[in-house]
């Protein structure tokens, strides 16, 4: 059998990812400056404030909804939506629905993937 460059990580084989209160993250793949995984947030839960250092993050909403709050406002993503969180953007995520939410994450950058921080000035 030839050596195939495509890697597969089965959904049940993901490993625990970096933690932020309120979010369960699982890591799928790391390849150089690329990170991918999945995150789940239970109904009505709001995460702690954090940012992703030098990593830009793309979020794809699989089911449920996710609201990403910054000091400047809130953007909600619903199933099928993509959101972009620029590097160093302090934010928190919440699930405004009455069911669990699941998102797929792709990050590109270097250094720590998650940095938990205090709320920004003026944040609720």
C-alpha positions as a Python dict, from the first residue, in 0.01 Angstrom:
ca = {
    (1, 'X'): (0, 0, 0),
    (2, 'X'): (145, 342, -92),
    (3, 'X'): (226, 601, 175),
    (4, 'X'): (-74, 838, 162),
    (5, 'X'): (-17, 1196, 290),
    (6, 'X'): (-376, 1232, 415),
    (7, 'X'): (-422, 1193, 791),
    (8, 'X'): (-746, 1094, 957),
    (9, 'X'): (-845, 1143, 1319),
    (10, 'X'): (-1173, 971, 1400),
    (11, 'X'): (-1425, 1178, 1596),
    (12, 'X'): (-1397, 952, 1897),
    (13, 'X'): (-1014, 977, 1892),
    (14, 'X'): (-987, 1351, 1965),
    (15, 'X'): (-780, 1443, 2270),
    (16, 'X'): (-857, 1698, 2543),
    (17, 'X'): (-773, 2053, 2437),
    (18, 'X'): (-677, 2366, 2630),
    (19, 'X'): (-933, 2459, 2893),
    (20, 'X'): (-1145, 2766, 2956),
    (21, 'X'): (-1429, 2747, 3210),
    (22, 'X'): (-1756, 2670, 3029),
    (23, 'X'): (-1606, 2521, 2711),
    (24, 'X'): (-1505, 2161, 2645),
    (25, 'X'): (-1236, 2165, 2374),
    (26, 'X'): (-1098, 1862, 2193),
    (27, 'X'): (-792, 1864, 1970),
    (28, 'X'): (-799, 1681, 1637),
    (29, 'X'): (-488, 1779, 1443),
    (30, 'X'): (-179, 1993, 1486),
    (31, 'X'): (41, 2047, 1180),
    (32, 'X'): (303, 2320, 1213),
    (33, 'X'): (116, 2646, 1270),
    (34, 'X'): (-226, 2489, 1205),
    (35, 'X'): (-453, 2361, 1486),
    (36, 'X'): (-796, 2206, 1449),
    (37, 'X'): (-1050, 2067, 1687),
    (38, 'X'): (-1399, 2078, 1826),
    (39, 'X'): (-1564, 2266, 2112),
    (40, 'X'): (-1888, 2203, 2297),
    (41, 'X'): (-2083, 2438, 2520),
    (42, 'X'): (-2388, 2336, 2720),
    (43, 'X'): (-2719, 2525, 2707),
    (44, 'X'): (-2711, 2868, 2869),
    (45, 'X'): (-2341, 2849, 2959),
    (46, 'X'): (-2102, 3143, 2918),
    (47, 'X'): (-1730, 3076, 2907),
    (48, 'X'): (-1453, 3263, 3080),
    (49, 'X'): (-1277, 3547, 2900),
    (50, 'X'): (-982, 3440, 2687),
    (51, 'X'): (-794, 3496, 2362),
    (52, 'X'): (-594, 3277, 2128),
    (53, 'X'): (-262, 3461, 2127),
    (54, 'X'): (-108, 3480, 1781),
    (55, 'X'): (-372, 3243, 1639),
    (56, 'X'): (-647, 3354, 1402),
    (57, 'X'): (-951, 3132, 1460),
    (58, 'X'): (-1222, 3021, 1220),
    (59, 'X'): (-1534, 2876, 1383),
    (60, 'X'): (-1790, 2662, 1200),
    (61, 'X'): (-2117, 2608, 1387),
    (62, 'X'): (-2227, 2245, 1356),
    (63, 'X'): (-2536, 2261, 1578),
    (64, 'X'): (-2683, 2486, 1842),
    (65, 'X'): (-2561, 2844, 1841),
    (66, 'X'): (-2261, 3034, 1969),
    (67, 'X'): (-2246, 3398, 2068),
    (68, 'X'): (-1896, 3550, 2067),
    (69, 'X'): (-1876, 3858, 2290),
    (70, 'X'): (-1597, 4117, 2285),
    (71, 'X'): (-1576, 4459, 2450),
    (72, 'X'): (-1722, 4592, 2123),
    (73, 'X'): (-2033, 4375, 2105),
    (74, 'X'): (-2168, 4027, 2028),
    (75, 'X'): (-2181, 3821, 1708),
    (76, 'X'): (-2400, 3510, 1701),
    (77, 'X'): (-2334, 3212, 1477),
    (78, 'X'): (-2602, 2959, 1394),
    (79, 'X'): (-2574, 2616, 1228),
    (80, 'X'): (-2383, 2644, 900),
    (81, 'X'): (-2230, 2984, 986),
    (82, 'X'): (-1858, 3062, 988),
    (83, 'X'): (-1706, 3321, 1223),
    (84, 'X'): (-1354, 3465, 1225),
    (85, 'X'): (-1191, 3568, 1554),
    (86, 'X'): (-868, 3761, 1483),
    (87, 'X'): (-555, 3687, 1685),
    (88, 'X'): (-535, 3855, 2029),
    (89, 'X'): (-911, 3931, 2035),
    (90, 'X'): (-1024, 3902, 2398),
    (91, 'X'): (-1365, 3735, 2398),
    (92, 'X'): (-1595, 3488, 2566),
    (93, 'X'): (-1843, 3249, 2414),
    (94, 'X'): (-2192, 3159, 2520),
    (95, 'X'): (-2462, 2921, 2412),
    (96, 'X'): (-2794, 3111, 2399),
    (97, 'X'): (-2996, 2799, 2313),
    (98, 'X'): (-3173, 2540, 2528),
    (99, 'X'): (-2958, 2257, 2386),
    (100, 'X'): (-2588, 2187, 2355),
    (101, 'X'): (-2378, 2364, 2092),
    (102, 'X'): (-2093, 2216, 1890),
    (103, 'X'): (-1842, 2401, 1674),
    (104, 'X'): (-1543, 2300, 1465),
    (105, 'X'): (-1235, 2519, 1510),
    (106, 'X'): (-938, 2585, 1284),
    (107, 'X'): (-657, 2804, 1412),
    (108, 'X'): (-344, 2930, 1243),
    (109, 'X'): (-60, 3083, 1439),
    (110, 'X'): (214, 3004, 1686),
    (111, 'X'): (244, 2991, 2063),
    (112, 'X'): (-24, 2903, 2316),
    (113, 'X'): (-363, 2820, 2165),
    (114, 'X'): (-566, 2952, 2461),
    (115, 'X'): (-483, 3228, 2708),
    (116, 'X'): (-742, 3283, 2984),
    (117, 'X'): (-766, 3647, 3096),
    (118, 'X'): (-964, 3888, 3313),
    (119, 'X'): (-1267, 4059, 3156),
    (120, 'X'): (-1188, 4364, 2944),
    (121, 'X'): (-1273, 4708, 3086),
    (122, 'X'): (-1643, 4779, 3049),
    (123, 'X'): (-1739, 4419, 2971),
    (124, 'X'): (-2048, 4272, 3132),
}
